[in-house]
């Protein structure tokens, strides 16, 4: 099992994750000549070899969902899992979100950038969908459950602008047995324009059963 990372390692991973994200946006948003591109590729390939020579990282299933065992307090929410896609500060796929609890709502503030572009000047719809899916996960820390996405429906009301501060606001609704309904909206902060709406069904699971299942899967591999 991978040992717990020291504070210095966590800070270093967050710094590398930020650099990878920024590099992606710089690469997607700017022109470069062939020589510059080939030079960059060689340097990146050397870094890939360097990281591949390190020990394989494996998460301890027993720590999964620890952040859901208590209710988030009002205000900013700190880091829950640094490598978490979308919201993790060390994730190459992160969106650099700022996450807050406001009453029973979770609100993620985000500015989508060049590498998120689908149609010219607009975010790819899949990025919006992934944003909702990840931020719905934080609602579990409000209502005190462990659950997985069973269904996610996105209704796009307008093109999602790039380089514009957005607010993704979500909350839990009706619970029927193991099913928990969650809803949310994505809006432009400055104007309040509605960009997208989301409706999801999350399925609650027994955390102990889940942890044992994940541990068994790791043993098999």
N, C-alpha and C positions, 0 to 999 in steps of 0.2 A: 504494500500500500504506500502511496506517495506520502511523505511526511508533510506535516503542516508547514506552510510557507511562513518564513519570518516576515516581519514588517518591512525590512529592506527589500526582500524579494517581491512582496506584494506591491510595493511602491514602484519597483523596477518594471514589473509586469504591466502595471497601469500606464507607466510612461511609454513602454513599447506599444501597447494597445492603442494609445492615443496617436503615436507616430504612424502606425500602420493605417489607421483611419484617415488621418490627415494626408498621408501619401496617396491613398486611394482617390480622395477628392481632388488633390493637386494633379494627379495623373489624368483623371477623367475630365478635368476642367481646363487643361492647358495644352498647347501644342509643344512638341519637341521634335528635333530632327532625328534621323535614323541613328547617327552615332551616339547621341545622348541616350536614346532608348536602349541600344545594345549595351552601352556601358552600365546603365542602371540595372538591366536584366542580369548582367554578370555579377554585380555586387549583391543583388537580391538572392541570386542562386547560391552564392557563397554563404549568405546568412541562413538560408534554408538548410544547407548541409550542417552548419554550426548547431542549429537548434535540433536537428534530427539526431545528432550524436548524443544528446542529453537523455536522461531517463524518461520513460513514458509516464505521463501524469495520469493518475486514476483517482476519481472522486470516491470518498468513503460514503457508501449509501446511508450510513447511520446519521450523517449530517444533513441529508436531503430534507428540506422543508423546515429547518431549525427556525428560520425567520418567521414562520407562520405559527409558532407556538405561543406568541404573544401578540397583543394588539398594537399596531403602530400608533404612536402618539401624534397629535395634531402638529403639522408643520413638515419640514423636510425629512425625507427618509434616506438613511445612509445606505451604504453599499450592502447588498445582500449576498451576491455571488459574483465576484469580479469577472468571471469568464462567461457570464450569462449573455447570450446573444440579445441584441437590442439595447438592454439597459446596463450591462456590465462594463465597468470602466477599463477592463483589460481585454475585452472582446474585440477582435478585428471587425466584427459585424455590428458593433455598438452604434447607437444613434446620438450619443452624448446627451442623454435625457437628464432633466432635473425633475425629480419625483417628490411630490408632496401629498400629505393627507389633509384634506379640507372637509371637515365633518365626516360623513360616511363615504365621501368620494375620494378616489385617488386621481390626482392630476399629474400628468407628465408634460413638461414643457420641452419642446424640441424644435430645432431648425434643421430641415433637410437640406442636403448639399449636392454638389455636382455628381457624385457617384450614385446618387439615388434617382437620377433623372430617367424617366421613361419617355413620354412625349416631350418635345422641346419646352423647357422651362417648367416642367411639371414632374412631380414624383411618380415613380412607378407604383401602380396600385398595390402590388405585392408588399412593398415596404410599409404602406399604410396598414394593410392587413396584419403584418407581423408586429407592428407597433401596438395595435389593439390587443392582439393575443398575449403579448408579453405583459402589458400593463394590467390586463385583467388578472394576471397572476398575483399582482400585489393586493388585489381585493381580498384574497384569501387571508392576508394578514390583518384585515379589518374584521372579517366575520369568523375567523378562527377555524378554517377548514384546510384540508389537503385535497386537491382536486386536479383533474386534467381536462383539457378542452375536448368536449364531445362534438360540438357544432359551433361554427363561427360564420356569421353572415354579415357582410359589409355592404352598405348602400352608399354609393358615391354620389354626392350632391353637387360637387364642383371639382375642377382640377385642383390638385394639391400643389400649392406654389412652393418653389425652392427658395432658399435664403430668406425665409419669412418665419418669424416666431409663431409656433402653433401650440395649442393646448389640447391634449388628449385626456378627456375627463370620463371616468368610468365608475360604476358602482354595482353592488349586488342587489337583486330584486327578490322575486318569489323563490322559495325553496320547496320542492316537492320530492320527498324521499331523498334519493342521492343526487337529484338534479337541482342545480342552482342556476337561475337565470341571471345573466349580467348584461348590462346595456352601457353604451357610451357614445360620445360625440367627439369629433375632431373639428376644431374651429381655429380661425385666424385670430390671434390675440388682439391685434390692433383694431380690427374692424368688427370682430364677433361673427364673421361670415362662417356659416356651417359648410364644412368641406365633406365630411363623411359621418355616417352613423353605423354603429355596430350592435349586433344582438348575438349573444352566445349562450350555450348551455354547457356548464361545467359539471363533471361527474365526480362526486366525492369518493375518496378511497380511504381504507384503513391504513394509516401510516405504517404501522408495524408490519402488516402483510406486504405492503409495497416495498419496504426496506429489505425484507427477507427475500422477496422476489428479485430485486436488483442485485443483492449480494449473490444469489444463486447464479444469475446471469453472468456476473463477473467471474465466478468460479469456472463456469463452462468455457469461457473464452481464455 
